[in-house]
Amino acid sequence: MQSAQRSPENVQPRHLPPMPTTITTTAQHHPGNPNPTASGLISSESDATTTSSGDDFCSENPSGRRSALEDSILSAYLEISGGNHRNSPDLSKIRSFLSSSSRRSTSCLICLDPIRHSDPIWSCSSSCHAIFHLPCIHLWSTQSLQKPNSSFPPTDWPCPKCRLSYPKSLIPRSYLCFCGKVEDPVPDPWILPHSCGEVCGRSLSGNCGHSCLLLCHPGPCPPCPKLVSSRCFCGKLEDLRRCAHSRFSCGRVCRKLLPCGAHRCPEICHDSDCPPCSMKGKHRCACGREEEERVCAERGFQCRRDCEGVLGCGKHKCERGCHSGPCGDCPLQGRRTCPCGKKEYKGVGCDAEVPNCGSTCEKLLTCGRHQCPERCHRGPCAETCRTVIVKSCRCGGLRKEVPCYQDLACERKCQRVRDCGRHACKRRCCDGDCPPCPEICDRKLRCNNHKCPSPCHRGACSPCPLMVSISCCCGHTHFEVPCGTEKNQKPPKCSKSCCEARLCIHKSESRPHKCHYGACPPCRMICGEELSCGHKCKERCHGPVPPPKPEFTLKPKKKKIGRSIECSPGSPCPPCQEVVLVVCFGQHIGEERQMLCSNMRQFPCQNLCGNLLSCGNHYCTKPCHVLKSQLLDQHGRHDSRSPPSESCEECCLPCEKVRVPSCSHPCPLPCHLDNCPPCKVLIKRSCHCGSLVHAFECIYYNSLSNEEQQKVRSCGGPCHRKLPNCPHLCSEICHPGQCPLIDRCRKKVIVRCACNTLRKDWLCQDVFKAYRDAGLDPKDILKSQFGVGLLPCGLDCTRKVKIVDSELLLRKSNEIKKPAVDVANVPKRRKRRAQLQETRQLSKFQDIKRTMLRFLLLILLLIAVVAVIYLGYKGIFRLSDWMDEIEDKRMRKRSRF
């Protein structure tokens, strides 16, 4: 018994070619049924629905893979090949593509929705030949370009299945047939869907120069079937072969001359270059002093001895290893210089040692930036440059003086996001070129069964590469679908009959049923026996039933409520299943239930009781219960099966009526039928000028109109609000709104001249007018200077000024002429003041100390002011939150009642 479980045998990797829904039927070919023709492939919609999968053109056709559609597409290829390659693996691969394209159950690997014959598609013609919806692949390509992946160039987008990269110019934008010659091919029921029906004409693989001879088809083109004359790999044999297999081996020994020039290739006729010569022999090294047995391809080798030959000067020995030919000239001959190369010594032989020049070496060190600071010396310079320079780390976050040879790296971790767009770099002292993300993507694929095994990447993951095999219960018919689409698939319809025989009395009368999952369908014959209630048994046959088969695992059937009661084998008729209407305890309208005659009894419904309570305002909130007046059954008799009666509840809620006139205070009485008493709650309202707070009864205050409320809130005293443009207070009686005498203040103001000699009494409004005429704003005038300078100075003012000047001159002359006052005649107070002034002459240190103390005192004062402002600001917020909590508690209490 086969099922559609996801097992290693059923789940196969989806490589080329993709077979999203390949249906295989193990039915035998009947010799009496002739092969179908192209015109008899599908005649009507009913013919298409009688197949094993429900969407194939002709899956029940006994010809199978040799259908008329496939023969018409492959006819040109079979004519040239002579029909010998009808069952070749290449053609079977193309037949699988043709079979999957001719059915409607092929699914798009991006959206996992089925591809219909009228849907525009795109196929990966370069590699995997998978078929996708045109809008899906267009969206896939544009999103891949917007979120580039490190494994592809930024201007390329990958195929969702084989990950072959396509350039930006090849983004699918038009619906083409499989061969790419016709745009928007018209669906035709007599040719392959998404095909133009013409010869393919695409260039065949191998660049042989021939084109495909099949009709427009999905999948790869078959190998070239034409006959050409070609030679074998070694060139000895010429034969007439198929163009796709023109390169062949004759099976003889190659005998080509090897690169050694002494031996020939002993391998069988092969492709590519001949292998190295493997013949062994005794060969000497390059210097000729040692002889070893080696492979001919390795005959030119060097021994481990030193050369020990004499150079061209005749004074020094050759320091090279084993080599062929002369040792060469002495490197010390010619121009001789000191080790640093600054000073030249002429006439010095190669055997004499050149002295050091004594100057600085200044050869470029290995760092490539600094010169050697040592004196002229022999041998190589120091490998490590110890010059201290300022270096920056790789990320540029640290600058430090370090030796030149030492690399500087900070401890800061790179927070840049890697090319995957999900994980941070977290490499210490990163130079900005973050390495690729080493983690596995591990995101759930579209199939919801597997996780993405690719390295962490941008964009959408490639579709799941597995196929799931779905078969019927007996295994006669099966097909494969992409992983993830099996949940929406139904098991294929099998043409065989169920192998389980019925066990009921209607075995001879019932018709046989076809192969299925789960339990066999019950016998459809009606029982018809008369029951004790007078009804007839309308249930189906409830005799013995064979054991059920296992359910289809990928899409388990839901349990349906309300089905007939399952009986044991040979059980009597079940209770009466006739449906009658029964009302609930409360007799609510619309709550009648359909019950079986055998289970007929009253019930409590889900509604509340709903009877009006004694308060006259609320209804009973108890669940549906039995009343005393409802203890009788339908025939007027007392029903002993009814539960005991229950009285309705008493109303304990507070009064929820809206008061007239309306106010925000709830009624203090419990729920009652008559009107609520007047509200006597005191409410506080301040007067208009803010100097007094009134307390009114709620009923009295809310019954007044707006004008009466404004009148009642007046305190009856003067307003005493300061006018905005003058230093006087409002003299009106307490009133709402702005003060009416803002620009018409009739208070008297003393007006003076500039020297304060002349003075007059003006009205405040005249002073305002004078200031405005002078182009001044009264708001900018200080209160002490209000009215000063409005009067022009007269003659008296100038005389008074002259008299004052003369008096000052006389006073100064008298002070000069007065002798020094005797100390004895000076009063005690003056003496003390003089003494204090003498003692107050302080030093500079004391002055600085006093200044510092004053400065510290000023700072402490500012800190105290800032602290008071901050604490006051926070206190206001806490007070506001506290008041909000109190208000919420009040609202909750009200909502409870």
C-alpha positions in Angstrom: 0.0 0.0 0.0 1.8 3.2 -1.2 1.2 6.7 0.3 2.5 10.2 -0.5 4.8 10.4 2.5 8.0 12.4 2.2 10.5 9.5 2.4 13.9 9.1 0.8 12.4 7.0 -1.9 9.7 9.6 -2.8 11.8 12.8 -2.4 14.3 13.1 -5.3 16.6 16.0 -6.1 15.3 18.1 -9.0 18.1 18.3 -11.5 17.9 18.6 -15.3 15.4 17.9 -16.6 12.7 19.2 -14.2 9.6 17.0 -14.1 7.2 19.0 -11.9 4.2 16.7 -12.4 5.2 13.6 -14.3 2.4 10.9 -14.1 3.4 7.3 -14.6 0.7 4.6 -15.0 1.7 1.0 -14.8 -1.3 -0.2 -17.0 -0.4 -2.7 -19.7 -0.9 -1.8 -23.4 -3.9 -3.6 -24.9 -3.2 -4.8 -28.4 -6.7 -4.3 -29.5 -6.6 -0.5 -29.0 -5.0 1.2 -32.0 -2.5 4.0 -31.5 -4.2 7.4 -31.3 -3.6 10.2 -33.9 -2.9 13.8 -33.4 -6.5 14.8 -34.2 -7.8 12.3 -31.5 -5.6 13.6 -28.8 -8.3 15.5 -26.9 -11.8 16.0 -28.3 -13.7 17.8 -25.5 -13.4 19.1 -22.0 -15.0 15.9 -20.7 -12.2 13.8 -22.2 -9.6 15.9 -20.4 -11.3 15.3 -17.1 -11.4 11.5 -17.3 -7.6 11.1 -17.0 -5.9 9.8 -13.9 -4.6 13.2 -12.8 -7.5 15.3 -14.0 -5.4 17.6 -16.2 -3.5 15.4 -18.6 -4.2 15.3 -22.3 -4.4 11.6 -22.5 -2.9 9.8 -19.4 -5.3 6.9 -19.9 -4.1 6.5 -23.5 -2.6 3.0 -23.9 0.1 4.4 -26.2 1.7 6.2 -23.2 4.8 8.1 -24.1 4.3 7.4 -27.9 1.4 9.8 -28.1 0.5 11.5 -31.3 1.6 14.9 -30.0 5.1 13.7 -29.2 5.4 11.8 -32.5 4.4 14.9 -34.5 7.0 17.0 -32.7 9.8 14.3 -33.0 8.8 13.2 -36.5 11.6 15.2 -38.3 14.3 13.9 -35.9 13.1 10.3 -36.2 13.1 10.5 -40.0 16.8 11.6 -40.1 17.9 9.2 -37.3 15.9 6.3 -38.9 13.9 5.6 -35.8 16.8 3.9 -34.1 17.0 6.5 -31.4 13.3 6.4 -30.5 14.0 5.2 -26.9 17.3 7.0 -26.4 17.9 8.8 -23.1 18.0 12.2 -24.8 14.5 11.7 -26.4 13.1 10.4 -23.1 14.3 13.6 -21.5 12.5 15.7 -24.1 9.4 13.5 -23.8 9.3 14.3 -20.1 9.3 18.0 -20.8 6.6 17.6 -23.4 4.5 15.6 -20.9 4.8 18.2 -18.2 4.1 21.1 -20.6 0.9 19.4 -21.9 -0.7 19.2 -18.5 -2.3 21.9 -16.4 -0.8 20.7 -13.0 2.7 22.2 -13.8 3.6 24.6 -11.0 5.6 27.8 -11.0 8.6 27.3 -8.7 8.4 31.0 -7.5 4.7 31.3 -6.5 4.0 27.5 -6.4 0.7 28.2 -8.3 -0.3 26.0 -11.3 0.7 27.3 -14.8 -2.3 27.4 -17.1 -2.2 27.0 -20.9 -3.2 30.7 -21.3 -0.7 32.1 -18.8 2.4 34.0 -20.2 5.5 32.1 -19.2 9.3 32.3 -19.4 11.7 29.3 -19.5 15.4 29.1 -18.6 16.5 28.1 -22.1 20.2 28.2 -21.2 20.5 25.6 -18.4 17.6 24.0 -16.5 14.7 24.8 -18.8 12.3 25.3 -15.9 9.1 27.2 -16.6 7.9 30.2 -14.6 5.1 32.7 -14.8 6.2 35.8 -16.7 5.2 38.3 -13.9 6.8 36.1 -11.3 10.2 35.9 -13.1 10.1 39.6 -14.0 9.5 40.5 -10.3 12.3 38.0 -9.3 14.8 39.5 -11.6 14.1 43.2 -10.6 14.3 42.3 -6.9 17.6 40.4 -7.5 19.1 43.5 -9.1 17.8 45.8 -6.3 19.4 43.5 -3.7 22.6 42.2 -5.3 24.3 39.0 -4.1 28.0 38.7 -3.6 28.1 35.4 -5.6 26.8 37.2 -8.7 27.9 40.4 -10.5 25.8 43.5 -9.5 24.4 43.7 -13.0 23.3 40.1 -13.3 20.3 38.2 -11.9 20.1 34.4 -11.3 17.7 31.8 -12.4 15.5 30.7 -9.4 16.3 27.0 -10.0 19.8 26.5 -11.5 21.2 29.9 -10.3 22.6 30.6 -13.8 23.3 34.3 -14.1 21.6 36.4 -16.8 22.6 40.0 -17.6 20.3 43.0 -16.9 19.4 43.3 -20.6 17.8 39.8 -20.6 15.1 40.6 -17.9 12.0 38.9 -19.2 9.5 41.5 -20.4 7.7 39.7 -23.3 5.9 36.4 -23.7 7.8 34.3 -26.3 7.3 30.7 -27.5 9.8 28.1 -26.6 12.0 28.7 -29.6 11.8 32.5 -29.2 10.5 33.3 -32.7 6.9 34.2 -32.0 5.8 36.8 -29.4 2.5 36.2 -27.5 1.7 32.8 -29.1 -2.0 32.2 -29.4 -3.2 29.1 -27.5 -4.2 26.3 -29.8 -5.7 23.1 -28.5 -4.1 21.1 -31.4 -0.5 22.0 -30.6 1.7 22.1 -27.5 0.8 24.9 -25.1 3.1 27.9 -25.2 4.4 26.7 -28.6 4.2 28.4 -32.0 3.9 25.0 -33.9 6.8 25.8 -36.2 10.3 24.2 -36.5 12.5 25.1 -33.6 15.5 26.1 -35.6 17.8 26.8 -32.5 21.5 26.1 -32.9 22.4 22.7 -31.5 25.0 22.2 -28.8 28.6 21.7 -29.8 28.6 24.5 -32.4 28.3 21.9 -35.2 26.5 24.5 -37.4 23.2 22.6 -37.6 19.9 23.6 -36.2 17.1 21.8 -34.2 14.6 20.0 -36.5 11.9 19.4 -33.8 8.8 21.5 -33.7 8.8 24.3 -31.1 9.3 22.5 -27.8 10.3 23.0 -24.2 13.5 21.7 -22.7 16.9 21.2 -24.4 17.3 20.3 -28.0 18.3 16.7 -28.8 21.8 15.9 -30.1 22.4 16.5 -33.8 21.2 13.5 -35.7 22.9 14.2 -39.1 25.6 11.9 -40.5 29.0 13.4 -41.1 32.4 11.9 -42.0 34.9 12.3 -39.1 38.2 10.8 -37.9 39.0 9.2 -34.5 41.0 10.9 -31.9 44.3 9.5 -33.1 43.4 10.2 -36.7 43.9 6.6 -38.0 40.3 5.7 -38.7 37.7 7.7 -40.7 34.0 6.7 -40.3 30.5 8.0 -41.0 28.9 9.0 -37.7 26.2 11.2 -36.2 27.2 14.8 -35.9 26.6 14.8 -32.1 28.9 11.8 -31.7 31.4 12.7 -34.4 34.4 12.6 -31.9 35.1 8.9 -31.2 37.8 6.4 -30.3 38.8 3.7 -32.7 39.9 1.4 -29.8 43.5 1.0 -31.1 46.7 2.1 -29.5 47.4 5.8 -30.0 51.1 5.5 -31.1 51.6 9.3 -31.2 55.1 10.6 -30.5 55.4 11.8 -26.9 57.2 15.1 -25.9 60.3 13.1 -24.9 60.9 12.4 -28.6 62.0 8.8 -28.0 58.8 6.9 -27.1 55.2 6.7 -28.4 51.9 6.8 -26.6 50.8 3.3 -25.3 47.3 4.4 -24.4 44.1 3.5 -26.3 42.9 6.1 -28.8 41.9 9.0 -26.6 40.8 12.6 -26.6 43.0 15.6 -25.5 46.8 15.5 -25.2 48.8 12.3 -24.5 49.9 11.7 -20.9 53.6 12.2 -19.9 56.0 9.4 -20.9 56.1 6.7 -18.2 58.9 4.6 -19.5 61.6 4.1 -16.8 65.4 4.2 -17.4 68.7 5.3 -16.0 69.3 9.0 -16.4 72.1 11.4 -15.1 71.5 14.7 -13.3 72.3 18.1 -14.8 75.9 18.1 -13.6 76.4 14.4 -14.6 77.8 13.2 -11.3 74.8 11.1 -10.2 72.8 8.5 -12.1 69.3 7.4 -11.0 66.4 5.3 -12.4 63.6 7.6 -13.2 60.5 8.0 -15.4 61.3 9.4 -18.9 59.2 12.4 -18.3 61.3 13.3 -15.2 64.8 12.6 -16.8 66.0 16.2 -16.4 66.6 16.4 -12.6 69.2 18.0 -10.3 71.1 16.3 -7.5 71.7 17.8 -4.1 75.4 18.3 -4.4 77.1 21.7 -4.8 78.7 22.5 -8.1 82.3 23.2 -6.7 83.4 24.4 -10.1 85.7 27.4 -10.6 84.3 30.6 -11.9 85.7 32.6 -14.9 88.2 34.5 -12.6 89.9 31.3 -11.5 90.0 32.3 -7.9 86.4 31.6 -6.6 84.3 28.5 -6.6 80.7 28.3 -8.0 78.1 28.5 -5.2 75.2 27.3 -7.4 73.7 23.8 -7.0 73.7 21.1 -9.7 73.5 22.7 -13.1 74.5 22.1 -16.7 76.9 24.2 -18.8 79.7 26.5 -17.7 79.7 28.1 -14.2 79.9 31.6 -15.6 81.8 34.8 -14.7 82.8 35.9 -11.2 80.3 38.4 -9.8 83.1 40.4 -8.0 84.9 41.3 -11.3 84.3 44.8 -12.8 83.3 47.9 -10.9 84.0 47.5 -7.1 82.2 49.7 -4.6 81.8 49.8 -0.8 78.9 47.8 0.6 76.5 50.8 0.5 77.6 51.6 -3.1 78.5 55.3 -2.5 82.3 55.1 -2.9 84.0 53.3 -5.9 87.4 51.6 -5.6 89.2 51.3 -9.0 91.9 48.7 -9.7 90.8 46.3 -6.9 90.9 42.6 -7.7 88.0 40.2 -7.1 90.0 38.4 -4.3 90.6 41.7 -2.4 88.1 42.8 0.2 86.6 46.3 -0.3 86.7 48.5 2.9 83.6 50.3 4.2 83.2 54.0 3.4 82.2 55.0 6.9 79.1 57.0 5.9 75.4 56.1 6.5 74.2 53.2 4.5 70.9 54.8 3.4 69.7 51.8 1.5 65.9 51.4 1.2 64.6 49.1 3.9 62.0 46.4 3.3 59.2 48.8 4.4 59.9 50.8 1.2 59.6 54.1 3.0 62.7 54.6 5.2 66.5 54.2 4.6 69.0 52.2 6.7 70.3 54.5 9.5 73.5 52.3 10.2 76.9 53.0 8.9 78.1 51.3 5.7 78.1 47.6 6.5 78.3 44.2 4.8 75.4 41.9 4.5 71.7 42.7 4.2 70.2 45.6 6.2 68.0 45.0 9.2 64.7 43.3 8.2 62.6 45.3 10.6 62.4 49.1 10.3 62.3 50.6 13.8 61.6 54.2 12.8 58.7 55.5 14.9 55.9 57.0 12.8 52.3 57.9 13.4 50.1 55.1 12.0 46.4 54.7 11.6 44.7 51.4 12.2 42.9 49.6 9.4 39.5 51.1 10.3 40.9 54.6 10.9 39.6 54.8 14.5 43.0 54.9 16.2 46.2 56.9 15.5 49.3 56.1 17.4 53.1 56.4 17.3 54.5 52.9 16.6 57.6 51.4 15.0 57.3 51.2 11.2 57.5 47.4 11.1 54.7 47.0 13.6 51.1 46.8 12.4 48.5 48.8 14.4 45.1 47.3 15.0 42.4 48.6 17.4 40.0 46.5 19.5 36.8 48.0 18.0 34.5 45.6 16.2 33.2 46.4 12.8 29.4 47.1 12.9 28.9 47.2 9.2 26.4 44.8 7.7 27.9 42.1 5.5 26.8 41.6 1.9 24.0 39.3 3.1 22.2 42.3 4.7 21.4 40.4 7.9 24.6 39.9 10.0 27.1 42.4 11.2 30.8 42.0 10.3 32.1 42.0 14.0 35.7 41.7 12.8 38.2 43.6 14.9 39.7 46.7 13.2 38.0 46.1 9.9 39.3 48.1 6.9 35.8 48.3 5.4 36.2 45.4 3.0 34.1 43.0 5.1 34.5 39.3 4.1 31.5 37.4 2.8 29.1 36.1 5.5 30.2 32.6 6.6 26.9 31.6 8.1 24.3 29.4 6.5 21.1 31.2 5.3 18.9 28.7 7.1 15.7 30.6 6.1 12.6 28.6 5.5 12.0 28.0 1.8 8.8 28.7 0.0 7.9 25.0 0.4 7.7 25.4 4.2 9.3 22.0 4.5 13.1 22.6 4.2 15.5 25.4 5.0 17.9 27.2 2.6 21.3 25.4 2.7 23.1 28.1 0.8 25.5 30.6 2.4 23.7 33.7 3.8 22.7 35.9 0.9 20.6 38.8 -0.1 17.2 38.6 -1.9 14.9 35.6 -2.1 16.1 32.1 -1.7 16.1 29.7 -4.6 13.2 27.3 -4.8 13.4 23.9 -3.1 15.2 21.5 -5.4 13.3 18.4 -4.3 10.4 16.5 -5.8 7.7 14.7 -4.0 6.0 11.6 -5.4 2.3 11.3 -4.9 0.6 8.0 -5.7 -2.8 6.4 -5.4 -3.6 3.9 -2.6 -2.7 0.8 -4.6 0.3 2.4 -6.3 -1.0 1.9 -9.8 -0.8 5.6 -10.7 1.6 8.2 -9.3 3.1 11.5 -10.3 5.8 13.9 -9.0 5.3 17.5 -7.9 7.7 20.2 -6.7 8.2 20.2 -2.9 5.8 22.6 -1.4 3.0 22.1 -3.8 2.1 18.6 -2.5 -0.2 20.1 0.1 -2.5 21.4 -2.6 -2.4 18.2 -4.6 -5.0 15.5 -4.5 -4.0 11.8 -5.0 -4.3 10.7 -8.6 -7.4 9.1 -9.7 -6.9 5.4 -10.3 -8.8 3.4 -12.8 -8.6 0.1 -10.9 -11.4 -1.1 -8.6 -11.0 -1.3 -4.8 -9.7 -4.6 -3.6 -11.8 -4.6 -0.5 -15.1 -6.5 -0.8 -18.3 -5.4 1.0 -19.6 -7.4 4.0 -23.2 -6.1 4.3 -26.3 -7.8 2.9 -26.3 -5.5 -0.1 -23.1 -6.9 -1.4 -24.7 -8.3 -4.6 -26.7 -5.1 -5.3 -24.1 -2.4 -4.7 -21.8 -1.3 -7.4 -18.0 -1.7 -7.1 -16.0 1.5 -6.4 -12.6 2.6 -7.5 -9.3 2.7 -5.7 -9.3 5.2 -2.8 -7.7 6.3 0.5 -9.4 5.9 3.8 -12.5 3.9 4.6 -14.6 2.4 1.9 -17.8 4.3 1.1 -20.8 3.0 3.1 -23.6 1.0 1.4 -26.0 3.5 -0.1 -29.1 1.3 0.3 -31.8 2.7 2.8 -32.8 0.5 5.8 -36.5 1.4 5.8 -37.6 -0.4 9.0 -40.4 1.2 11.2 -39.2 2.5 14.6 -41.1 2.8 17.9 -41.8 6.5 17.4 -43.7 5.8 14.2 -41.0 7.0 11.8 -39.2 4.8 9.4 -35.4 4.2 9.6 -34.0 6.4 6.9 -30.4 5.6 7.7 -28.2 3.8 5.1 -27.2 0.2 5.5 -25.6 -0.2 8.9 -24.3 -3.7 8.4 -20.7 -4.9 8.7 -18.0 -2.6 7.2 -14.5 -3.7 6.1 -11.5 -2.2 7.9 -10.6 1.3 6.6 -7.5 2.0 4.6 -4.9 4.6 5.7 -5.8 8.2 4.9 -3.9 10.4 2.4 -1.1 11.8 4.6 -0.3 15.1 2.8 -3.8 16.5 3.0 -5.7 14.8 5.8 -9.5 15.0 5.6 -11.3 17.1 8.2 -13.7 15.4 10.5 -17.2 16.4 9.4 -19.8 17.0 12.2 -23.3 15.7 11.7 -22.6 12.5 9.8 -24.6 9.4 10.5 -23.8 7.4 13.6 -21.3 4.6 13.0 -22.6 1.3 14.1 -20.9 -1.9 14.9 -21.3 -4.8 12.5 -24.8 -6.3 12.7 -26.1 -3.7 15.1 -29.9 -2.9 15.3 -31.3 0.3 13.8 -30.1 3.4 15.6 -32.6 5.7 17.4 -34.9 7.8 15.3 -33.0 10.4 13.3 -36.1 12.4 12.2 -35.5 16.1 12.8 -38.1 18.1 14.9 -38.0 21.7 16.1 -37.7 22.3 19.9 -37.8 25.7 21.7 -35.6 26.8 24.6 -36.6 27.3 28.2 -37.1 31.1 27.7 -39.0 30.6 24.4 -36.7 33.1 22.6 -37.6 33.8 19.0 -35.2 32.3 16.5 -33.6 30.0 19.0 -35.5 26.9 18.0 -33.2 24.0 17.5 -33.5 21.0 15.2 -33.2 17.9 17.2 -33.4 14.3 16.5 -36.7 12.7 17.5 -34.9 10.4 20.0 -33.1 13.2 21.8 -36.0 15.7 21.8 -36.1 17.8 25.1 -36.0 21.5 26.0 -32.7 23.2 26.5 -31.2 26.5 27.7 -30.1 28.7 24.8 -27.0 31.0 24.7 -29.1 34.1 25.2 -29.9 35.8 28.5 -33.3 35.5 30.2 -34.4 39.0 29.1 -37.5 39.3 31.3 -38.2 42.8 32.7 -37.2 43.1 36.4 -39.3 44.8 39.1 -37.3 48.1 38.8 -38.8 48.6 35.3 -35.5 49.6 33.8 -33.3 46.5 33.5 -33.8 43.0 32.3 -32.8 39.7 33.8 -29.2 38.8 33.0 -29.3 35.2 34.1 -28.8 32.5 31.5 -31.9 31.1 29.9 -33.8 29.4 32.7 -37.2 27.8 33.3 -40.1 30.0 34.6 -43.0 28.8 36.7 -45.4 29.4 33.8 -43.3 27.1 31.5 -43.4 23.8 33.4 -46.0 22.3 31.0 -45.1 20.4 27.9 -46.6 20.7 24.4 -49.8 18.8 25.5 -50.4 20.8 28.6 -49.0 18.2 31.0 -46.3 18.6 33.6 -43.0 17.6 32.1 -41.0 15.6 34.7 -37.8 15.9 32.6 -37.8 19.7 32.9 -35.5 21.2 35.5 -36.9 23.1 38.5 -38.2 26.6 38.0 -36.0 29.6 38.9 -37.0 33.2 39.7 -35.4 36.1 38.0 -32.8 38.1 39.8 -33.3 41.3 41.8 -31.8 44.6 40.4 -28.8 45.7 42.5 -27.5 48.3 40.1 -27.2 52.0 40.8 -29.4 54.5 39.0 -28.2 55.1 35.4 -30.8 57.6 34.3 -29.8 60.8 32.7 -30.7 63.7 35.0 -32.9 66.6 33.9 -31.3 69.1 33.6 -28.2 67.1 32.7 -25.2 67.1 35.0 -22.1 65.0 35.6 -23.1 63.7 39.1 -24.7 60.3 39.3 -27.9 59.7 41.1 -27.3 58.6 44.7 -30.4 56.3 44.8 -30.4 52.7 43.7 -32.2 51.8 40.5 -35.7 53.1 40.7 -38.7 53.6 38.5 -39.7 57.2 39.1 -37.7 60.3 38.3 -34.4 61.1 40.0 -34.3 63.8 42.8 -32.7 67.2 42.0 -29.0 67.3 42.3 -27.8 69.1 45.5 -24.1 68.7 44.9 -22.2 71.9 45.5 -20.0 73.1 42.5 -17.4 75.8 42.8 -17.1 78.7 40.3 -14.8 81.7 40.5 -15.9 85.2 39.8 -14.8 87.0 36.6 -12.0 89.0 38.3 -10.7 85.9 40.2 -11.0 87.4 43.7 -13.8 85.3 45.0 -15.0 81.6 44.6 -18.8 80.9 44.6 -20.4 77.6 45.7 -23.7 76.8 43.9 -26.1 73.9 44.0 -25.8 71.8 40.8 -29.6 71.9 40.1 -29.6 75.7 40.6 -26.5 76.5 38.5 -27.4 74.2 35.6 -30.9 75.4 35.4 -29.7 79.0 34.6 -29.0 80.2 31.1 -25.5 81.3 30.0 -26.3 85.0 30.6 -27.7 84.2 34.1 -24.7 82.1 35.0 -22.4 85.0 34.0 -24.4 87.4 36.1 -24.5 85.1 39.1 -20.7 84.5 39.0 -20.0 88.3 39.4 -18.7 89.2 42.9 -20.3 92.8 42.8 -17.0 94.5 43.6 -14.6 96.4 41.5 -12.7 94.4 38.9 -9.2 95.3 40.0 -7.6 93.7 37.0 -4.6 95.7 35.7 -5.1 97.4 32.4 -2.6 96.3 29.8 -1.5 99.7 28.5 -1.4 101.8 31.6 -0.4 101.4 35.3 -4.0 101.7 36.5 -6.5 99.0 37.6 -10.0 98.5 36.0 -12.6 100.5 37.9 -15.6 98.6 36.5 -17.8 96.2 38.5 -16.6 92.5 38.2 -17.5 91.5 34.6 -16.6 88.8 32.1 -14.3 89.2 29.2 -11.8 92.0 28.6 -12.0 95.3 30.6 -13.9 98.0 28.6 -11.6 100.9 29.6 -8.4 99.6 28.0 -8.0 102.6 25.7 -10.3 105.0 27.6 -8.8 105.2 31.1 -10.0 108.5 32.8 -7.6 108.3 35.7 -5.5 111.4 36.3 -1.8 111.3 35.6 0.8 113.9 36.7 2.6 115.1 33.6 6.1 116.7 34.0 8.6 118.4 31.8 12.0 116.9 31.2 13.6 118.7 34.2 10.7 117.9 36.5 10.0 121.6 37.1 6.6 121.9 35.4 3.8 119.5 36.3 0.1 119.2 35.3 -2.7 116.7 35.7 -3.8 115.0 32.5 -6.2 112.1 31.8 -4.6 108.8 31.2 -6.1 108.5 27.7 -4.6 111.9 26.8 -1.2 110.7 27.9 -1.6 107.6 25.6 -2.5 109.8 22.7 0.5 112.1 23.3 2.8 109.1 23.4 1.3 107.6 20.2 1.6 111.0 18.5 5.3 111.1 19.5 5.7 107.6 17.9 6.3 105.8 21.2 4.6 102.7 22.6 3.2 103.2 26.1 4.1 99.6 27.0 7.8 100.5 26.7 7.6 103.4 29.2 8.7 102.6 32.8 6.1 103.1 35.5 8.4 105.7 37.2 8.9 107.6 34.0 5.2 107.5 32.9 4.2 111.1 31.9 7.7 112.6 32.3 8.9 114.7 29.3 5.5 115.3 27.8 5.5 119.0 28.9 7.9 121.4 27.2 10.3 123.3 29.6 9.6 127.1 30.1 11.5 130.2 31.2 11.1 129.3 34.8 13.0 126.0 34.1 16.0 127.9 32.6 16.1 130.4 35.5 16.0 127.7 38.0 18.8 125.9 36.3 21.0 129.1 36.4 20.3 129.7 40.1 21.3 126.1 40.9 24.6 126.5 39.0 25.5 129.7 40.8 24.7 128.1 44.1 26.9 125.2 43.3 29.8 127.5 42.5 29.5 129.4 45.7 29.3 126.1 47.7 32.6 124.9 46.1 34.4 128.2 46.8 33.3 128.2 50.4 34.5 124.6 50.9 37.9 125.6 49.6 38.2 128.6 51.9 37.1 126.8 55.0 40.0 125.8 57.3 40.5 122.2 58.4 38.0 121.3 61.1 39.6 120.6 64.4 39.5 116.9 65.3 38.3 117.7 68.8 35.2 119.5 67.5 34.2 116.6 65.1 31.3 114.5 66.3 31.8 110.9 67.5 30.0 109.4 64.5 32.3 111.2 62.0 35.3 110.0 64.0 34.1 106.4 63.8 33.4 106.7 60.0 36.9 108.0 59.5 38.4 105.2 61.5 36.4 102.6 59.6 37.5 104.1 56.3 41.2 104.0 57.4 40.9 100.3 58.5 39.1 99.4 55.3 42.2 99.8 53.2 42.8 96.1 52.5 45.5 94.2 50.7 45.3 92.7 47.2 45.0 89.1 48.5 41.9 90.2 50.6 40.4 91.8 47.5 40.9 88.6 45.5 39.5 86.5 48.3 36.4 88.7 48.6 35.9 88.6 44.8 36.2 84.7 44.8 33.7 84.5 47.7 31.2 86.7 45.8 31.7 84.6 42.7 31.1 81.3 44.6 28.1 82.8 46.3 26.7 83.8 42.8 27.3 80.2 41.5 25.6 78.6 44.5 22.6 81.0 44.0 22.3 80.0 40.3 22.5 76.3 41.2 19.8 76.8 43.8 17.6 78.6 41.3 18.1 75.9 38.7 17.3 73.1 41.2 14.1 74.9 42.4 13.0 75.3 38.7 13.8 71.6 37.9 12.1 70.2 41.0 9.1 72.4 40.4 8.9 71.3 36.8 9.0 67.6 37.8 6.6 68.2 40.7 4.0 69.7 38.3 4.3 66.6 36.2 3.9 64.2 39.1 1.0 66.3 40.4 -0.6 66.0 37.0 -0.1 62.2 36.9 -1.5 61.9 40.4 -4.6 63.8 39.5 -5.0 61.7 36.3 -4.8 58.5 38.4 -7.5 59.9 40.8 -9.7 60.7 37.9 -9.2 57.2 36.4 -10.2 55.6 39.7 -13.3 57.7 39.8 -14.3 56.8 36.3 -13.7 53.1 37.1 -15.9 53.3 40.1 -18.6 54.9 38.0 -18.3 52.3 35.3 -18.7 49.5 37.9 -22.0 50.9 39.1 
